[in-house]
Amino acid sequence: MINKALRQDENHTRRRTAVEKIAVSNAAARRKKRLLIGITYFCLIVLGTAFTLPFFWLVSTSLKPAERIQIWPPDILPKRTIYITQKMKNPSTNGAEVIVIKRNPDDTVVITPLKPGYRGPRKVSLECIRPTERTVYGLEWSNYTRGLTFIPFLQQLRNTLIICVICVIGTLLSCSLVAYGLSKIEWKGRGLLFMIILSTMMLPYQVIMVPVFAIFVWLGWVDTFLPLTVPAFLGNAFFIFLLRQFFMTIPRDLSEAAKLDGCTEFDIYRRIIIPLSKPALAMVGLWTFMGAWNDFMGPLIYLVDESKYTLSLGLAMFLGQYGNEYGMLMAVSTVVTIPIIILFFFTQRTFIQGITLTGLKA
Amino acid sequence: MLKPPVWVGLANYRTLFRDPVFYTALYNTAYYAVFATPLGMLVAFLLALLLNQKVKGMAVFRTMFFVPSIVPMVAGSVLWLWLLNPQYGLINALLGVVGIQGPGWMSDPKWAKPALIVMSTWGVGGWMLIYLAGLQDVPQDLYEAAEIDGASVWQRVWNITVPFMSPHLFFTVVMGFIGAAQYFTQAYVMTNGGGGPVDSTRFFSLYLFQNAFQYWKMGYACAMAWILFIVILSFTILLFKTSARYVYYGGER
């Protein structure tokens, strides 16, 4: 009896310790999990900073005046040098106390008087005012105004946009038509042709660069936009592949019903397939636009006359000639990058879908 | 513009195989491929693993890591040329803070290729997204089972995540090597088309381009193009032939 009671008690204790043990291990697990989350955040913040820092430096440098860019140690945020005159007799400012707000390359300065009622000149030579230097935080926008006039920005933007838009139209038209033929119409040799189209994806551009160039020379198209835009109308293997895969998911019944109603293949393409494929087409359009905007080798090979340069080419040429004008270079780079980033923020979902789709090919 | 072609037989190939710059270009491209691809994969994989943890603010971090990869290549190159400036660049400034005298980067033949590799790591956002999508397909119950069996985080990643991700990893290896063979814009822009210092960034595609459009040796460039094509083709075939050994397609076979 007593033995049994004792054993029961023992059992009871054992069970309790087991419960406690679980509670303890739960607490440990929770602590471990919190630690893991902490480490994750720590890594994310460190890496996030590392990945964002170049952008910060791009914008920061673009807003610094030339004399404060190549200095050691560098300013983290843009600073500028201002000159404050002491109270003194000054021939050109009639002794008034002024602050110099802008120093011109020819050592004249633009001044702002400290007292109201000042009637003297607004621009005087630097020696006239015997200044004390002081650096303060401030933004220098002249890199943008100078940089964008140095390279004929508006003209290059126009050239780039013309090429981009034509490429988008051409790619959407040609790739969707070919993809339709490869997915919705049965014909002999279709599979073989599809394989041939796919295999051209393996061909790096450099391999066919010279013969293609020879063709465009023969056509007399060098130094026009034609070599950069016409190929878009001849299809792109990868986009044909993407659109074909998408068209395959559209039920057959739809096109068959339309055929019974007397629609031609082109009607089906235009009225059924295209409206149903808007997400896929948006993706192809977006990628084509990005590709044309970023393209460097194409314009480098085919465009000779400076008035036909695209933004990428113009920026590279600017770097080649004025490699030390970092303020202006950063300003122009910022301006070339911003449209792409804005485009990304408005089309994030399409964008990310596109990339993950390329991965699914694996 | 172009002289009419003349039949020269295999003369271009003979010159090519005796051209020391050709071998330098091959070496530079191989160097870039061998270091940039695995490094990029490692960083992208790490970022994807971090983003896959279910913590708040993921969308913000994802954008932070992805946006560098869509910066126009020329603008990115100009920016990095400035970041890598030996005297006044941000990178050497940061190295200076921790007491390291930074190298000359793009002005030092030893450091020019590593500089380009570091720069390429900045643009791995696309691969990161591919991995992130792949991570969604890894069965979660396997992790729970492994955790009960007492597997460490590292063991779980190596024995569960990596095998399930092998198709995605394989895809990026192939893309990385093909991309390395075509590596051109950054090298051209950052060296003003020269491939300097001392040929250290004269990559295969850059040398091909120079032969075609700076020296106007079209036949020679075409010979190089054939070599490039054969190298890429054999590499891809080799990778695909051996892929059955290390790529796991969700037990379909």
Contacts between the chains, C-beta under 8 A, distances in Angstrom:
chain1	res1	chain2	res2	distance
A	36	B	53	7.7
A	36	B	153	7.8
A	37	B	53	7.2
A	37	B	55	5.7
A	40	B	50	5.8
A	40	B	53	4.7
A	40	B	55	5.8
A	41	B	55	6.6
A	43	B	50	5.6
A	44	B	50	5.5
A	44	B	51	7.8
A	44	B	61	5.1
A	47	B	47	6.7
A	47	B	50	7.4
A	47	B	65	7.3
A	48	B	61	5.4
A	48	B	64	4.5
A	48	B	65	7.1
A	51	B	64	5.5
A	51	B	65	5.5
A	51	B	68	5.8
A	51	B	122	6.8
A	52	B	64	5.5
A	53	B	90	7.0
A	54	B	68	7.0
A	54	B	79	5.9
A	54	B	80	7.3
A	54	B	83	5.9
A	54	B	90	7.7
A	54	B	122	6.6
A	55	B	67	7.7
A	55	B	68	7.7
A	57	B	79	7.6
A	57	B	82	7.5
A	57	B	83	6.3
A	57	B	90	4.9
A	58	B	79	5.1
A	61	B	82	6.5
A	69	B	88	7.2
A	70	B	87	7.2
A	70	B	88	4.8
A	71	B	88	6.9
A	72	B	87	7.1
A	72	B	88	6.4
A	72	B	93	7.8
A	73	B	93	6.5
A	73	B	96	8.0
A	74	B	88	6.3
A	74	B	90	7.0
A	74	B	93	5.6
A	202	B	232	7.4
A	202	B	233	7.1
A	202	B	236	6.8
A	203	B	229	7.3
A	204	B	178	6.6
A	204	B	181	6.3
A	204	B	182	4.9
A	204	B	205	8.0
A	204	B	228	6.7
A	204	B	229	7.4
A	204	B	232	6.3
A	205	B	182	6.8
A	206	B	182	5.9
A	206	B	184	7.4
A	206	B	205	4.9
A	206	B	208	5.5
A	206	B	209	7.4
A	206	B	225	6.2
A	206	B	228	6.1
A	207	B	225	4.6
A	207	B	226	7.8
A	207	B	228	5.9
A	207	B	229	4.6
A	208	B	225	7.5
A	209	B	208	7.6
A	209	B	209	7.6
A	209	B	212	6.7
A	209	B	221	7.8
A	209	B	225	7.1
A	210	B	212	5.3
A	210	B	218	5.4
A	210	B	221	5.1
A	210	B	222	5.1
A	210	B	225	6.3
A	211	B	222	7.2
A	213	B	212	7.2
A	213	B	213	7.9
A	213	B	218	7.9
A	214	B	2	6.3
A	214	B	218	7.1
A	217	B	1	5.2
A	217	B	2	5.4
A	222	B	1	6.7
A	290	B	70	6.9
A	293	B	72	6.5
A	294	B	72	4.6
A	294	B	73	5.6
A	294	B	74	7.6
A	296	B	73	6.1
A	296	B	74	5.4
A	296	B	185	4.7
A	296	B	188	7.5
A	296	B	189	7.2
A	297	B	184	6.2
A	297	B	185	6.6
A	297	B	209	7.4
A	300	B	188	7.6
A	300	B	213	7.9
A	301	B	213	6.0
A	311	B	72	7.8
A	312	B	72	6.1
A	312	B	73	7.4
A	312	B	74	4.3
A	312	B	75	7.7
A	313	B	74	7.8
A	315	B	74	5.1
A	315	B	75	6.4
A	315	B	78	6.3
A	316	B	74	5.1
A	316	B	77	8.0
A	316	B	78	7.9
A	316	B	188	7.6
A	316	B	189	5.0
A	319	B	78	5.5
A	319	B	81	7.4
A	319	B	189	6.6
A	319	B	192	7.2
A	320	B	192	4.8
A	320	B	193	7.4
A	323	B	81	7.9
A	323	B	192	7.4
A	326	B	82	5.3
A	326	B	85	7.9
A	329	B	78	5.3
A	329	B	82	7.0
A	330	B	78	7.6
A	330	B	79	7.1
A	330	B	82	6.7
A	332	B	78	7.9
A	333	B	75	4.0
A	333	B	78	4.9
A	333	B	79	5.6
A	334	B	75	7.9
A	336	B	72	5.5
A	336	B	74	7.3
A	336	B	75	4.6
A	337	B	71	5.3
A	337	B	72	6.1
A	337	B	75	4.9
A	340	B	70	5.6
A	340	B	71	7.0
A	340	B	72	6.1
A	341	B	67	6.2
A	341	B	70	7.3
A	341	B	71	7.9
A	344	B	67	6.6
A	344	B	70	5.8
A	348	B	63	7.9
A	352	B	66	7.8
A	352	B	129	5.9
A	355	B	126	5.3
A	355	B	129	4.6
A	355	B	130	6.3
A	356	B	129	5.8
A	356	B	130	6.2
A	356	B	132	7.7
A	356	B	133	3.8
A	358	B	130	7.0
A	359	B	129	7.4
A	359	B	130	3.2
A	359	B	131	7.8
A	359	B	133	5.7
A	359	B	134	6.6
A	359	B	168	5.7
A	359	B	171	6.2
A	360	B	133	7.3
A	361	B	171	6.8
A	362	B	130	8.0
A	362	B	167	4.2
A	362	B	168	5.4
A	362	B	170	6.3
A	362	B	171	3.5
